[in-house]
């Protein structure tokens, strides 16, 4: 998994509450088990019209936000069905950070497993960052995971909380397999001891 330390990038405003996983990646795109290629269908039903052309009013289709790496969102982001394709699509589009007042638990956990940093802030702070993001491509924000801060384009700094274990995993680029492999020597020693003690297994 790619390490996450600091990121300075464009933030896209998505001032919607209860954005569910079907809005993030509709069910017809869940046939793949590959993590790549889903970014083009991120927010598909809002992003495209019925004839398949881009909806020019949707935020990620606007020139200022096509390269967005941060998403400022509303309350209860990622609710609905527990599809891991949702963070896959977000990451494949290029978004590495989401800022919202709250998240659905399963979506929140899946973000960390896929190298996305979901930041939880009070509504009033999210509102400030939302307005900052509305300034467009020149309003770049900086997220510093080590310092646990997000800095708006005008220099305002907001501190956020994060579980220490999840923080370490992102900083070191460790997913669940990676954290298991950290114990590879201990696992090998245990297996060798078991082979001697219980050769019939």
C-alpha positions as CSV (number, residue, x, y, z in Angstrom):
1,X,0.0,0.0,0.0
2,X,1.2,3.5,-0.8
3,X,2.5,5.5,2.2
4,X,0.7,8.6,3.3
5,X,2.7,11.3,4.9
6,X,1.7,14.8,3.7
7,X,-0.4,15.9,0.8
8,X,-1.0,19.3,-0.8
9,X,-3.7,19.4,-3.3
10,X,-7.0,20.7,-4.7
11,X,-10.0,20.1,-2.5
12,X,-13.4,19.5,-4.2
13,X,-16.6,20.5,-2.3
14,X,-19.4,18.0,-2.2
15,X,-21.9,19.5,0.3
16,X,-24.3,16.5,0.4
17,X,-25.3,14.5,3.4
18,X,-25.9,10.7,3.4
19,X,-23.9,10.0,0.3
20,X,-24.2,6.3,0.1
21,X,-22.0,3.7,-1.5
22,X,-24.3,3.2,-4.4
23,X,-23.9,6.9,-5.2
24,X,-20.2,6.6,-4.9
25,X,-20.0,3.5,-7.2
26,X,-23.3,2.1,-8.6
27,X,-24.0,-1.6,-8.4
28,X,-23.5,-2.3,-12.1
29,X,-19.8,-1.6,-11.7
30,X,-19.2,-4.2,-8.9
31,X,-18.5,-7.1,-11.1
32,X,-14.7,-6.6,-11.1
33,X,-12.4,-7.7,-8.3
34,X,-9.6,-5.4,-9.5
35,X,-9.0,-2.2,-7.6
36,X,-8.1,-0.2,-10.7
37,X,-10.3,1.2,-13.4
38,X,-13.2,2.2,-11.2
39,X,-12.3,5.9,-11.0
40,X,-14.0,6.7,-14.3
41,X,-17.3,5.6,-12.7
42,X,-16.9,7.4,-9.4
43,X,-20.3,9.1,-8.7
44,X,-21.4,7.8,-12.0
45,X,-25.1,8.8,-11.8
46,X,-24.3,12.4,-10.8
47,X,-21.3,12.7,-13.1
48,X,-22.9,11.6,-16.3
49,X,-26.2,12.3,-18.1
50,X,-28.4,9.6,-19.5
51,X,-26.6,9.7,-22.9
52,X,-23.3,9.1,-21.2
53,X,-21.9,12.6,-21.6
54,X,-20.5,14.5,-18.7
55,X,-22.7,16.6,-16.5
56,X,-21.0,20.0,-16.5
57,X,-22.6,21.0,-13.3
58,X,-21.1,18.1,-11.2
59,X,-18.1,19.3,-9.2
60,X,-15.5,16.7,-10.4
61,X,-16.3,17.5,-14.1
62,X,-15.5,21.2,-13.6
63,X,-12.0,22.1,-14.8
64,X,-10.9,23.4,-11.4
65,X,-11.6,20.0,-9.7
66,X,-10.6,17.4,-12.3
67,X,-7.3,16.9,-10.4
68,X,-8.8,17.0,-6.9
69,X,-7.0,14.9,-4.3
70,X,-9.1,15.9,-1.3
71,X,-12.9,15.7,-1.0
72,X,-14.8,17.9,1.5
73,X,-18.1,16.1,2.1
74,X,-21.3,16.1,4.2
75,X,-22.4,14.1,7.2
76,X,-22.7,10.3,7.2
77,X,-20.5,9.9,4.1
78,X,-20.2,6.3,2.8
79,X,-23.5,5.0,4.3
80,X,-25.4,2.1,2.7
81,X,-24.1,-1.3,1.6
82,X,-20.7,-2.4,2.7
83,X,-19.0,-2.4,-0.7
84,X,-15.2,-2.1,-0.7
85,X,-15.5,-0.9,-4.3
86,X,-16.4,2.5,-3.0
87,X,-13.0,3.4,-1.6
88,X,-11.4,1.6,-4.6
89,X,-13.2,4.0,-7.0
90,X,-12.3,7.1,-4.8
91,X,-8.6,6.1,-4.7
92,X,-8.5,5.2,-8.4
93,X,-9.9,8.7,-9.3
94,X,-7.0,10.2,-7.3
95,X,-8.6,11.3,-4.0
96,X,-6.4,10.4,-1.0
97,X,-8.2,12.4,1.7
98,X,-11.9,12.8,2.6
99,X,-13.0,15.4,5.2
100,X,-16.5,15.0,6.7
101,X,-18.3,15.4,10.0
102,X,-19.0,11.6,10.2
103,X,-18.8,8.4,8.2
104,X,-20.5,5.0,8.0
105,X,-18.3,2.6,10.1
106,X,-17.6,0.0,7.4
107,X,-16.7,2.6,4.8
108,X,-14.5,4.4,7.3
109,X,-12.6,1.2,8.0
110,X,-12.3,0.3,4.3
111,X,-10.7,3.7,3.6
112,X,-7.7,2.9,5.9
113,X,-7.3,-0.5,4.3
114,X,-7.0,1.2,0.9
115,X,-4.6,4.0,1.7
116,X,-7.3,6.8,2.0
117,X,-7.3,9.1,5.0
118,X,-10.8,9.9,6.2
119,X,-10.6,12.9,8.5
120,X,-13.5,13.6,10.9
121,X,-14.0,17.3,12.0
122,X,-16.8,19.2,13.7
123,X,-19.5,20.5,11.3
124,X,-18.4,24.1,11.7
125,X,-14.8,23.3,10.7
126,X,-16.0,21.3,7.7
127,X,-18.1,24.3,6.7
128,X,-15.0,26.5,6.7
129,X,-13.1,24.0,4.6
130,X,-16.1,23.6,2.3
131,X,-16.1,27.3,1.6
132,X,-12.4,27.3,1.1
133,X,-12.7,24.4,-1.4
134,X,-15.3,26.4,-3.4
135,X,-12.6,28.9,-4.3
136,X,-11.3,26.4,-7.0
137,X,-7.9,25.1,-8.1
138,X,-6.0,28.0,-6.4
139,X,-7.3,27.0,-3.0
140,X,-4.9,24.2,-2.2
141,X,-5.0,22.5,1.2
142,X,-2.2,20.7,3.0
143,X,-2.8,17.5,5.1
144,X,0.0,16.5,7.4
145,X,-0.7,13.1,8.9
146,X,2.3,13.1,11.2
147,X,1.2,16.4,12.7
148,X,-2.5,15.5,12.4
149,X,-3.4,18.8,10.8
150,X,-5.1,20.1,7.7
151,X,-4.2,23.6,6.6
152,X,-6.6,25.7,4.5
153,X,-5.5,27.9,1.6
154,X,-5.7,31.0,3.9
155,X,-3.4,29.4,6.5
156,X,-6.1,28.3,9.0
157,X,-5.0,25.1,10.7
158,X,-7.4,22.4,11.9
159,X,-6.2,19.5,14.1
160,X,-7.8,16.1,13.7
161,X,-7.8,12.9,15.8
162,X,-6.8,9.5,14.4
163,X,-6.3,6.1,16.0
164,X,-2.5,5.6,16.5
165,X,-2.4,2.2,14.9
166,X,-4.2,3.3,11.8
167,X,-1.9,6.4,11.6
168,X,1.1,4.1,11.7
169,X,-0.3,1.9,9.0
170,X,-0.9,4.8,6.7
171,X,2.5,6.4,7.4
172,X,4.3,3.1,6.8
173,X,2.1,1.9,3.9
174,X,0.9,-1.2,5.7
175,X,-2.4,-2.9,5.0
176,X,-3.6,-6.0,6.9
177,X,-1.2,-8.3,5.0
178,X,1.7,-5.9,5.6
179,X,1.0,-5.8,9.3
180,X,0.9,-9.6,9.4
181,X,4.2,-9.9,7.5
182,X,5.8,-7.7,10.2
183,X,5.5,-10.9,12.3
184,X,6.9,-13.2,9.7
185,X,9.9,-14.3,11.8
186,X,7.7,-15.1,14.8
187,X,5.2,-17.0,12.6
188,X,8.0,-19.0,11.0
189,X,9.4,-19.8,14.4
190,X,6.0,-20.9,15.7
191,X,5.4,-23.1,12.7
192,X,8.9,-24.7,13.0
193,X,8.2,-25.4,16.7
194,X,4.8,-26.9,15.9
195,X,6.3,-29.1,13.2
196,X,8.7,-30.6,15.8
197,X,6.1,-30.9,18.6
198,X,3.3,-32.2,16.3
199,X,4.8,-33.8,13.2
200,X,1.5,-35.4,12.4
201,X,-0.2,-32.0,11.6
